[in-house]
Amino acid sequence: MKMIQCNIRHEKLDAVRLKLFELGVPGLSVSEIKGIGKPLSQLKSAPGSETPHFHPRVEISIVLEDEAVDEVVDVLVATAKTGNLGDGKIFILPVDNAIRIRTGEKGGDALY
C-alpha cells in the first residue's frame, strides 16, 4: 500500500475530489496547510521583506493499493495543474498497514 500526499491550490480541490471519486479511490482526507515550495534562497521576497510568505494550500491524503498509484497521480497532475508556480507537490510514501477501527479489518480490506 502507498499513501499519496498532494498539496494543491484551494480552487482545485472540488475538481480533484470529483475526479478521484470517479476513479474509485477508497477515501481521502483533506487538511488546510501553508507552505513555501522552493528553497528560501531561490525565492524572490516581496520588496522590504527578508523572507517569503507562506501560501495557503490544501493537502489531500489518500491510502491505496500500489497498483492504483500511477493512475491516481496522473489524474492529480492533470486536474490540479495550472502551469503556474505554486501548483503544488505530490509525495508517495510506503504504508505498512491499515486498520479499520470499527471492524478490525487490516490491509487492503480496511481501505474499501
N, C-alpha and C positions, 0 to 999 in steps of 0.2 A: 504494500500500500504506500501511497505518497500523499503528502499534503502540499497543495498549491496555495501559496500566499501571493496575492496580487494586489498591488497598490495602484489605484486609479483615480481619475478625476470624479468628483461627485456627480457631475452631469451625465456621466456614462453608466452609472450604477443600474438604472432601470433597464436599459438596453442589454447590458451584460447579464443581468438577472434573467430576463426573458430568454435569451439565447442559451444560457446554462440549463434552464429547466426544459427547454426544447430538446437538448441533448440527453436529458435524463440524469443529470447529476443527482446524487443521493441527498444532498442538502448543502447548505453553506452558512457561514457566519460572516457578519459584517461589523466592522469597528470603525469609529472615527479616529483618524490619526493625523499627525502633522509630520512633514519631512522636508529634507533638503536632498535632492537627488545626486548632485555632483560633489566631489570633494571641495571643501571651502576654498582651497587655493585656486580652483578653476572657475569659481563663480564671480560674477561682477556684482559687487554690492551696490545698493541704492546710494545715490550721492549723499555724502555725510554719514554713511553707516559703515561700521567696521566689519560687520558680519552679515551674511544674507539672512533673510527672514524665512521662517518655516511657512510651508504652503499646506493648506488643509487638503486631505485626501481621504479616501475610503479604502480600507483593507478588507479584502474578501479572502476567507479561508475555506478550502474545500479538501476533504479527505476522500480519496477514491482508489480504485484498483489501478495498478501500474499500467494496464493496457489502455486505459481511458485518458491518460495524462496528455499525450500528444494532441489528441483531438480537442480536448478542453483548452489547452494552451493556444492552439490555433484560433479557436473561437474568441478567447480572451483578447488576443492581439488584434484580430480583425475588428472586433467590436469596440474596444477601448481606444484604439489608435486615432489620434487627430493629426499626427505628423508634426506636432509642436513639442518643444521642450516641456517636460513635466507630465508626459503621458503616463508615466508610471514604470513599475518594475514587476516582474514575476519571479518568485523563488519556488523551487521544488525541493521538498525535504522528505527524507525517509520517515515512515511511520511504522513502528514495531508492532503495534496492536491497537485495536479499537474495542471498546466495551460499551454496549448499550446498558445503561444503569437499570432501566425498568425490567429488562428480561435476563440480563446476564450474557446475552449473545456476544460473541467475540469475533474479531477479524472482519472479513468482508460481510458476514451476516449482520454485523452491528451497523453497517452503513445503509442497508436497504430495508 
